[in-house]
Amino acid sequence: MQSTIDKVLEYYTFKSNKILNEINASSTLTVDEIIEKGKKLKELEFKITALEVAKSE
């Protein structure tokens, strides 16, 4: 059975990949939309990094 950290990591990784795919697939995003998606992506990446550190300890 997966640990809680593994499940949350899987979820955040999925969300991160979804945002990246949205950015890469669209050629009509405005600058503001790209910045907003970048902020969300940054938050997810921080969470992923923190969870990976917690998992390794």
Protein Blocks (a to p, Z undefined) as FASTA:
>chain_A
ZZfklmmmmmmmmmmmmmmmmmmmpckbcfklmmmmmmmmmmmmmmmmmmmmmmmZZ
